Structures are given as C-alpha cells and as structure tokens.
Amino acid sequence: MNDFNPARLSRRAVLQWFAATAAALSAGDAGLSALAPPAASGGTPSGVGYGTDPDLLRTYQPGEAWPLIFQASQKACVSALCDTILPADHLGPSASSQGVPAFIDEWVSAPYPLQQADRPLILEGLTWMADAAVLRFKKEVSALDEAQMRELCEAVCNPEGLRVGFKNAVRFFNKMRSLAMGAYFSTPAGWEAIGYVGNTPLARFDGPPVEVLEALGIQQTVV
C-alpha cells in the first residue's frame, strides 16, 4: 500500500486492508465455528443503504466516508488488546504503532454486510473486557499491566478450555485476534516481520527450500 500511514488511514488503504483481512478471517475463525450463533433470516443486516462506494482517488479524513463509532474508552481498550496480541518485540513494532486499532474502528464502523455482522460481537466484547478488568483488578483495561492483560486474555483465548458463560467472550477474542493479525500483516512492518518481499524480481529461483518439501512429503521435480 503506497499510501499507508499509521497516523491517518486513507480510504484507499482502509479498503485494501479490508480485502486482505477478510481472507485472514476465514482461517482465524474456523476453529470456533461451533460457537457461532445461527445466521439471522435474510443473511445480512437490514438498512436503507448509504449511497455509492467512496471515491478511491480522493483523500478522506477519518470518519468522513462513514462515521466512526468507537468511543475513546473503546479505542483505548482495543489498543491495549491489540498490543497484547502483537506487542513490540525483536520481530517488529507493536500493533497500535501500525494503525491496527484505527483499522478495527474502520472495520466495525463500515456499512458493508461482513463488517456490520461483526459489529455487535466486537462492541459487546469490549464491554465484557471493561467489566472484567474492573471486576478482577479494579482498573480500566488501558491501565492494566502486561501480566494483568495476559491473565484477562488467557481466560478467553483458548476454546479448548472454554468456561461456562464465556462463549461470546471467546468468539470476541478470536475475532479480534484475526482482525489484528490480518491488519498487521498487511502493513510494511508486518511484511518485514514474516520476510515477505512482495512482487520482487529474482535473478534466479531454485525452487522451494528442502525443509519445506520434506515437511510436505513431496519432491522437487521441475529443474
């Protein structure tokens, strides 16, 4: 994305991110399909529409193409959660420094069926996080230290150890993890972290690495 800017997401960057992240969601949500509620009749949220798609040749300010719905406390909660999932480390910068929380705000605010279907799950999940933080630690989510955030997340990050009454919280965490990772690894910093070089010409290509072929149980036959 040539116009990527973590400080201000252009409309073109947002829609490019939507396309990349939607693909990641199909893999990220697969493990919790049994926890998903039945689809509503009709399959998509009702509404009167919002007009045409944004003009991708124009620069929009955040909230101009469609209103952004996150409140300040929700933004802080999302930033803390994203940085717990993808903290700054030797592989790269934190999720919040790369605009991932802003992307998730755009995602839940967008007027498209996929994003509208995710909106209630994410908003209710953020409410659950805020309530759980106060109940356990007498703090807001943004004030939790690293150990407290990990404790809060570990209660809902593993569907195998699902506790009674935590189904929606687990679905929320899984969705947020998929969105955060899909967004992060669509940024230049995310590409660098996984060694993705994009459409770069190579002087020569010797085929897949031997260890990859062995892991797949196949042999290189083209020379």
C-alpha positions in Angstrom: 0.0 0.0 0.0 1.9 3.1 -1.2 -0.3 5.4 0.8 -0.1 3.6 4.1 0.3 6.0 7.0 -0.3 4.7 10.6 -1.2 8.2 11.8 -4.0 8.6 9.3 -5.5 5.8 7.3 -6.6 6.9 3.8 -9.8 5.4 2.4 -7.9 3.5 -0.2 -5.7 2.0 2.5 -8.7 1.1 4.5 -10.4 -0.7 1.7 -7.2 -2.5 0.7 -6.9 -3.6 4.3 -10.5 -4.8 4.3 -9.8 -7.1 1.4 -6.6 -8.5 2.9 -8.1 -9.0 6.3 -11.3 -10.7 5.1 -9.1 -13.5 3.7 -7.4 -14.0 7.1 -10.7 -14.2 8.9 -11.7 -17.3 7.2 -8.8 -19.2 8.7 -8.8 -17.4 12.0 -12.5 -18.1 12.8 -12.6 -21.7 11.5 -11.7 -23.2 14.9 -14.7 -21.6 16.6 -17.4 -22.3 14.0 -19.3 -24.4 16.6 -19.6 -21.3 18.9 -21.1 -19.1 16.2 -24.8 -18.2 16.6 -27.1 -19.2 13.8 -27.4 -16.7 10.9 -30.3 -14.4 11.1 -33.0 -14.8 8.5 -32.1 -12.9 5.3 -28.4 -13.3 6.0 -27.5 -9.6 6.1 -28.3 -6.7 8.4 -31.3 -4.6 7.4 -30.9 -1.0 6.4 -31.6 1.6 3.8 -28.1 1.8 2.4 -25.5 4.5 2.4 -25.1 5.5 -1.2 -22.1 4.7 -3.5 -18.7 3.4 -2.5 -16.1 6.0 -1.6 -14.1 7.6 -4.4 -10.7 5.9 -4.1 -9.0 8.7 -5.9 -9.9 11.2 -3.2 -8.3 11.6 0.2 -10.8 11.3 3.0 -10.4 12.3 6.7 -11.2 9.6 9.2 -15.0 9.4 9.7 -15.8 11.4 6.5 -16.8 8.4 4.3 -18.7 6.8 7.2 -19.0 7.7 10.9 -16.5 6.0 13.2 -18.3 4.5 16.2 -15.6 3.7 18.7 -15.6 5.9 21.8 -12.4 7.0 23.5 -12.6 4.2 26.1 -13.2 1.6 23.4 -10.3 2.8 21.4 -8.0 2.5 24.4 -9.3 -1.0 25.1 -8.7 -2.1 21.5 -5.2 -0.6 21.6 -4.3 -2.5 24.8 -5.7 -5.7 23.4 -4.0 -5.4 20.0 -0.7 -4.7 21.7 -1.1 -7.8 23.9 -1.8 -9.9 20.8 1.0 -8.2 18.8 3.5 -6.5 21.1 6.6 -4.7 20.1 9.5 -7.3 20.0 12.5 -8.3 18.0 10.4 -9.1 15.0 8.7 -5.7 14.7 6.8 -2.7 16.2 3.6 -3.0 18.2 0.2 -3.3 16.5 -1.0 0.1 17.8 2.0 1.8 16.3 1.0 0.5 12.9 -2.6 1.8 13.0 -4.2 -1.6 13.7 -6.7 -0.1 16.3 -7.7 2.6 13.8 -8.3 -0.1 11.2 -10.6 -2.1 13.6 -12.5 1.1 14.3 -13.0 1.5 10.5 -14.0 -2.2 10.3 -16.8 -2.1 12.8 -18.0 1.3 11.5 -18.2 0.3 7.8 -21.6 -0.1 6.2 -20.9 -3.4 4.5 -22.6 -6.7 5.5 -19.5 -8.5 6.7 -18.4 -5.6 8.9 -21.9 -4.9 10.2 -22.3 -8.6 11.2 -19.1 -8.3 13.3 -20.1 -5.0 15.0 -22.3 -6.3 17.8 -19.8 -9.1 18.7 -16.9 -6.6 19.0 -18.8 -3.9 20.8 -20.3 -6.4 23.3 -16.8 -8.0 23.7 -15.3 -4.6 24.5 -17.9 -4.1 27.2 -17.1 -7.6 28.6 -13.4 -6.7 28.8 -14.1 -3.4 30.5 -16.3 -5.0 33.1 -13.9 -7.9 33.6 -11.0 -5.5 34.2 -12.9 -3.6 36.8 -14.2 -6.8 38.5 -10.8 -8.5 38.6 -8.3 -5.6 39.0 -10.4 -2.5 39.9 -8.9 -0.8 36.8 -9.7 0.2 33.3 -8.4 -2.0 30.6 -5.9 0.6 29.4 -4.4 0.8 32.9 -3.7 -2.9 33.3 -0.1 -4.0 33.3 1.2 -6.7 31.0 0.6 -9.6 33.4 -3.0 -8.5 34.1 -3.8 -8.1 30.4 -2.4 -11.6 29.7 -4.5 -13.0 32.6 -7.6 -11.4 31.2 -6.9 -12.7 27.7 -6.0 -16.2 28.8 -9.4 -16.7 30.2 -10.9 -16.5 26.7 -8.1 -17.2 24.2 -8.4 -21.0 24.2 -11.7 -22.6 23.1 -10.4 -26.0 24.3 -10.6 -24.7 27.9 -13.9 -22.9 27.5 -15.6 -21.9 30.7 -19.4 -21.8 31.1 -20.7 -18.4 30.1 -17.6 -17.4 28.2 -18.7 -18.4 24.7 -19.3 -14.9 23.4 -16.1 -13.7 25.0 -14.1 -16.4 23.2 -15.8 -15.6 19.9 -14.9 -11.9 20.5 -11.3 -12.6 21.3 -10.9 -14.9 18.3 -12.4 -12.2 16.0 -10.2 -9.5 17.4 -7.1 -11.7 17.0 -8.0 -12.5 13.4 -8.6 -8.8 12.6 -5.5 -7.6 14.4 -3.2 -10.1 12.7 -4.9 -9.7 9.3 -4.4 -5.9 9.5 -0.8 -6.0 11.0 0.5 -8.4 8.4 -0.9 -6.2 5.6 1.4 -3.4 6.6 5.1 -2.9 5.6 6.2 -3.7 9.2 4.2 -6.9 9.1 5.6 -7.9 5.7 9.1 -7.4 7.1 8.3 -9.4 10.2 7.4 -12.5 8.1 10.0 -11.9 5.4 7.5 -11.1 2.7 9.2 -9.1 -0.2 6.2 -8.8 -2.5 6.4 -8.6 -6.2 10.2 -8.5 -6.4 12.1 -9.9 -9.4 14.6 -12.6 -8.7 17.8 -13.3 -10.7 17.1 -17.0 -10.2 14.7 -19.3 -8.3 16.0 -22.6 -7.1 12.6 -23.9 -6.0 11.1 -24.3 -2.5 13.5 -24.9 0.3 14.3 -28.5 1.1 12.9 -28.3 4.6 9.5 -27.2 3.2 9.5 -30.0 0.7 10.3 -32.5 3.4 7.6 -31.2 5.7 5.0 -31.6 2.9 6.3 -35.0 1.9 6.9 -34.1 -1.8 9.9 -33.9 -4.1 11.1 -31.2 -6.4 10.5 -32.4 -10.0 11.0 -29.2 -12.0 14.5 -28.0 -12.7 
